[in-house]
Amino acid sequence: MNERISINPNVCHGKPVIANTRVLVSNILTDLADGKTIDEILVDYPSIRGDDVRAALQFGSELAGFETYERQRHSSTQL
């Protein structure tokens, strides 16, 4: 895991955050998915840097790199 990402059960209920902040990785990823630029995210979160945003993106990419996905037979969710 990147040194810019921290997971601590005593910070934000153990959710991944940018190290030494309470900025959730999931919030950064959501902002990127919504089309925000890195510069716009940095305005929203002045305590982080561009490298932190890229680290969040890398973290999300690593989580998405799973080997297989087992679909539930009776799931109503479409992928």
Secondary structure by P-SEA (a helix, b strand, c coil): ccccbbbbccccccccccccccccaaaaaaaaaacccaaaaaaacccccaaaaaaaaaaaaaaacccbbbbcccccccc
